[in-house]
Amino acid sequence: MTELSSPDSHLVNAAEGWLLLGVPGDAQRELNQLSSESRGHPRCLDLQWQVFAAHRQWDAAFSVAQQSVERWGQFVGGWIQRAYAARRREAGGLAQAFACLAPADILFPTEPIIPYNLACYTAQLGKLDDAWTWYEAAMQRGRREDLLAMALRDEDLRPLWPRIHASRRKIN
């Protein structure tokens, strides 16, 4: 992957700043000025996804994440973003989100957010045993304290909360 050159690197930095300030419209104006060569750069695709997500334009966000996976599949972010958008887009849903993300579990065997999100999807689909298996995989890969705190705030995992609390008591 090549570095972005000037002026595109400056436009990307400005877009990142606008997103941090919560002004996705201004971020989009910066991205609109990018050269055609830079628009497909993984950093630019990530920012474009963030703009679409901020505007809840899930079909467009899915399309950008799909481009990212096809072109830059070695980066985990596109896989996660694609599944997130798939869940929310017009023709999407939980099953589609799961199908988009499940292959990434093999490609990124140390990444905890993949099985964590798969646990969320399967819990919401009512497949609680599968959800628990994914949750445990996430716990094995990541920082247990952080993932536990996140899981106990995550409404998607609410069906697992009693089991999470019970397992926590066994450890302590």
N, C-alpha and C positions, 0 to 999 in steps of 0.2 A: 504494500500500500504506500502510495506516495503522499508526501506532505502537501497541504494546500499552500499555494503560492499567493502572493499579494496581487491584487486586492481581495481575493476571495477569503484568505485567512482572516483579514480584518472584518469582513462582512459576517463570517461565521462567529467570530468573537463578539461582535455587536449583537447578533441574533441570540447568542447564549446569554448575554447580559439582559436583553429584553425579556427573555423567558424567566430569568431569575427574578426580575422585577415584576413578573406577572402581567406582561404586556405582549401576548402572543401575536397581536396584529402587527406591532412594530417589528417583531422577530420575522414575521412573514415578509414584510417589506424588504428587510435585509436579504433574506434568502432569495427573493425574486430577482435580486441583482447579481446573483452568482453566475459565473460562466457555465455554459452547458457541460463542460468537462467536469466541473466540480460538483454538480448536482447529484451525481451518483456516488460520491465519496461517502464512506460509512458515517462520518461525523455529520455531514450534511443531511443524509437520510434520517439519522437519529433526531436531529433538530426539526426536520420537517414533520416527522412523526409526532414529536412533542407539540408542535403547533396545531396539528389536526386533532390531537387528543384534547388539548386545551379547549378547542372549539366543539368537542364531541362529534367530530366528523369521522365516524368510525370506519365507514367504507373507504374513505381516502387514507386513513391511518393504516388500515389493513393492507391496502395496495402498496404503500411505501414500505411497510415492514416486509411484505412479500418480496419486493425488489431487494431489500437488504439481505434477506435469507438466501435468495437465488444468487446474488452477486458476492456477498460477504458472509456466507454460512458459517465461517469459522469464528464469528463473533456472536456471543450468546444473546446480546441485546436484541437483535432483530427477531430471534426466535420468541423471546418473551413478549416483545411488543406485538408481534403478529398474533399470538394467542390472546393477549389482552384485548386487542381490537376485534378479533374473531368473535369473542364472547359478546361484544357489545354492538357489532354491526347489524344492519338490517336483516341479512339472511344468515346470521350467525347464531351463536348460542354456546352453552357449556360444552356440549359434545364436540362441536367444531373446535372450540378452544383447546380441549383435551387432545384432539387429533392433530392439531397444529403443533403442540408443544411436546407430545410424547416422544417423537423421534430425537429430540434434542437431549433427552436423558442419556442416551447412548453416546452422543457426541461430546457431552460435557459431564463426565461421570463424577466430577468433584463439586459441581455447582449446586448449592443447596436450594436456590430459589426455584429451580425447575421442579423438583419433587414437591416442594412446598406449594407451588401453584397447582400442580397436578392433584395434590391433596384437596385443595380448595374446590377445584372443578368436580372431583368425584364426590366430595362431601355434599355439594349442592345438587348433584345428580342422585343422591340417596344411596350411593355405593360406599357405605361407611367402613366396611372392612378394607376395601381398596384404598379409601382415603387414609385410613390409619397406616397402612403399609407405606404409602407415599410420605405421610407425615414423619414416620420413623426414619425413612431414608433421608429426608431433609435434616432431621436432627443429627444423624450420623455424619453428615457432610459439613454442617455449619456450626456456628457458635450456639450451643444449646440455650444459653440464657437469653440471647437476642431473639432466637426463633421462638422460644417459649413465650416471651413477652409479646411478640408480634402475633402469635397464634391465639393468645387469650384476649386479644383486641379485635381479631379478624372475624367479622360476622359470617364470612363464608365457612369458617371452621366451627361455628357454634354447635353443630351436631356432634362434634368431637370433644367439646369442652369437658363434659363429665369424665371422659376417658383420659384426657390430657391431665386434668386435676388428679385423677387417681394414680396415673403413672408418676406424676410429680411427687406425690406423697410416698410412693415406694422408693424413690431415689433418695429423698430426704430422710 
